[in-house]
Amino acid sequence: MVSAPSPKTRNYVGPLLIIGALFFVFGFVTWVNSVLIAFFKQAFNLSTVGSNLVAFAFFISYTLMAIPSSALLKRTGFKNGMSMGLLVMAVGTIIFVPAARAVSYPLFLVGLFLIGIGLTVLQTASNPYATILGPRESAAQRISFLGIANKLAGIISQVIFGGLLLTGANAVSGAASLEKVVTPYLILTGVLVVLAGLIRFSNLPEVSEEQDDVPASATVRTSVWQFPNLVLGVLALFCYVGAEVIAGDTIINYGLAIGFDNDEAKHFTTYTLYGLLAGYVLGIVAIPRFISQQMALRVGSVLALVLTAGAILTSGFTSILCVALLGFAISPMWPAIWPLALNQLGKFTKTGSALLIMGISGGALLPLLHGYLSDSISPKMAYALLLPLFGFILYYAMLGHKKSNW
């Protein structure tokens, strides 16, 4: 329940717009990783595994910081926690400047890890905040609105950073190339600091959750691990985030590997984001009026399997397009897995949410495996890794979320 003013008497549009601005920031700094992976691979002459350490450094922070972030927010409250998260991100972005001057890839990874830590705090605060800010029955609409803000920011980040860092058929390696990141990351640091101040002194209401209506199923259980729908949901989210990062962040390097030049390949992640954006808009219109969230998850999983097979079996731009269209196929997965995983958890809801945040580490580990397969087998066959991932998500959509005991 929400120990805050009634939604009927409280105007949450203003706060929601502020949270929307935060989700815009999430999308911008997260999706720019696809450009950085391709850019650093060329600037430092890295292997595919080496360049995919960008995603690893960024997303592994979710595993390490999810539970500490939850504890931090209990002490600081949502608003102060969000402000602190933005400041930590600013420390990460400013590190890009000495990293460029020192031509140090490890220092860039440190900066990305700190950005990820700040984002973990923000995600841990803003996702439940958006859910409990207004009426429960319209929570899905609010989350979809925030998702659209996230993906629009991702598209803009691709246009800006793709144009700055990947313009020209052949990239220059070394210090001359790395200087390109200094100005944009100085600007990004300034934006994050200003946002932190605005959040800190904004009129965002503090809201809190209390488990007043604990389901009977939760009262007889003593551990969060006794909920199969949660445990399997964490695994499904791990698979989903890994698949999303692979579909979005590796497509530029894949395009370069099969013969496209920088000026063409720099746009490929944008295609994935357009697919995600279209899927979110369709979800707002269709769910639950025409299709249930569970059915959308099933259809998306089957479509993702078909598109993955298409990416492997075709060539050239057709193969690229199959990878990009995965964005559309996976769009219902995040909003569907969360409520299915947290269903009937009662007093274990907060712990379950922290475990789901830790599941985001799929974006750290699975791209490394994809990079290894790309280097050791082929860039195209590496996408076969997606088949078991989408297969497990399909299992969860059909059967796994229904399991009430082991």
Buried (B, 14 or more C-beta within 10 A) or exposed (E): EBEBEEBEEBEBEEBBEBBBBBBBBBBBBBBBBBBBBBBBBBBBEBEBBBBBBBBBBBBBBBBBBBBBBBEBBEEBBBBBBBBBBBBBBBBBBBBBBEBBEEBBBEBBBBBBBBBBBBBBBBBBBBBBBBBBBBBEEEBBEBBBBBBBBBBBBBBBBBEBBBEBBBEEEEBEBEEEBBEBBBEBBBEBBEBBBEBBEBBBEBEBBEBEBEBEEBEEBBEEBEEBEBBBBBBBBBBBBBBBBBBBBBBBBBBBBBBBBBEBEBEBBBBBBBBBBBBBBBBBBBBBEBBEEEBEBBBBBBBBBBBBBBBBBBBBEBEEBEBBBBBBBBBBBBBBBBBBBBBBBBBBBBEBBBBBBBBBBBBBBBBBBBBBBBBBBBBEEBBBEBBBBBBEBBBBBBBBBEEBBBBEEE
